[in-house]
Amino acid sequence: MDIELGIIEGFYGKPWSWKEREETMAFLAPHGYRFYLYAPKADPYLRRRWQEPHPDATAEELRRFGLRCRELGVRFGVGLSPYEIYLGFDAAARDALARKLAFLDDIGVQDLAILFDDMRGDVPGLAERQVEIVRWAAERSAATRVIVCPSYYSDDPVLDRVFGRRPEGYVERLGAELDPSVEVFWTGEEVVSRELSPGHLARVTEQLGRKPFLWDNYPVNDGQRMSQYLHLRGFTGRPASIGRHASAHGVNPALQPTLTRIPLLTLIESYRLREDYRYGEAMRGAAEEVLGAELGRRVWEDVLTLQDVGLDRLGEREALLRERYEGVDHPGAREIVAWLDGAYRITDEVVHTQ
């Protein structure tokens, strides 16, 4: 395989448990996933309350999870979103950032991600301010890889509508002034890209002066609309040839830790088989590997309903799904039933407050 694959836990809503994180990484590591970036939107101590220390219990779980990742041969990283720190990078902000970086060093972070997404971007000198912060943090961190998420990490105009119009030449200035060793996240032509093409990534490489680090928002299903669907199908629109145009490929997984392993396995197959990859066949094989032959076959048969119809439009199909999955002693089946129960619904309020 000609690209490094990994997980970016960067979704809104209920985060995975530590047991679910460990089990997912233990399952995927032998298949070729090589990094795990912990950046759930629900961790306030990495986002709006980033200046406060993590509770002792959470800190200990992070440390233990990092050790488990290293045992599996997986890089352990954390994504820090220092909320709007670029509006006032003064002595107090520097002291708070230094304390957080010391904590991340203490728990053994190998990949440090500084995330400027989900923040206003229509401010003067945005790129220059962010470069200063990243440079300052990189000089004080023991992490061996530093990654930055720009405020505008895609061509998608939705970012301009939500966070203000992007400064002219922002991406180019960020790329020109960042140290060449710093990686830069990019989601593609859209925030949730239908396709990642070599042509687009070649253009972004020219803009950034380096290959982008892909933040792939499939199969993530957070958000008020997306949480109504289970994203189970094999990856499409990611030809293996993009591996030559990206430094790494990180996947933002679904809310369901067991079911998300199905599409994640197909990404491995896409890179391995290249032109011979068949997403439907890959999905069926992955479902059977993750869930077992019988339950995997059921999910493959029901993918049209599970992925395309949506909770609010199931109608009489809900009862049929419950009949097929209730009482099945498997975490994947329990996730389907919990989804039917509304346990994974995400509201706009959750998105706006996490």
Secondary structure as GFF3:
##gff-version 3
##sequence-region A 1 354
A	DSSP	beta_strand	4	9	.	.	.	ID=ss1
A	DSSP	alpha_helix	18	28	.	.	.	ID=ss2
A	DSSP	three_ten_helix	29	31	.	.	.	ID=ss3
A	DSSP	beta_strand	33	38	.	.	.	ID=ss4
A	DSSP	three_ten_helix	44	46	.	.	.	ID=ss5
A	DSSP	alpha_helix	56	71	.	.	.	ID=ss6
A	DSSP	beta_strand	75	80	.	.	.	ID=ss7
A	DSSP	three_ten_helix	85	87	.	.	.	ID=ss8
A	DSSP	alpha_helix	91	106	.	.	.	ID=ss9
A	DSSP	beta_strand	111	115	.	.	.	ID=ss10
A	DSSP	alpha_helix	126	140	.	.	.	ID=ss11
A	DSSP	beta_strand	145	149	.	.	.	ID=ss12
A	DSSP	alpha_helix	158	163	.	.	.	ID=ss13
A	DSSP	alpha_helix	170	177	.	.	.	ID=ss14
A	DSSP	beta_strand	183	186	.	.	.	ID=ss15
A	DSSP	alpha_helix	198	208	.	.	.	ID=ss16
A	DSSP	beta_strand	213	216	.	.	.	ID=ss17
A	DSSP	three_ten_helix	226	228	.	.	.	ID=ss18
A	DSSP	three_ten_helix	240	245	.	.	.	ID=ss19
A	DSSP	beta_strand	248	251	.	.	.	ID=ss20
A	DSSP	alpha_helix	261	273	.	.	.	ID=ss21
A	DSSP	three_ten_helix	274	276	.	.	.	ID=ss22
A	DSSP	alpha_helix	279	291	.	.	.	ID=ss23
A	DSSP	alpha_helix	293	304	.	.	.	ID=ss24
A	DSSP	pi_helix	305	309	.	.	.	ID=ss25
A	DSSP	three_ten_helix	311	313	.	.	.	ID=ss26
A	DSSP	alpha_helix	317	325	.	.	.	ID=ss27
A	DSSP	alpha_helix	331	340	.	.	.	ID=ss28
A	DSSP	alpha_helix	348	353	.	.	.	ID=ss29
###
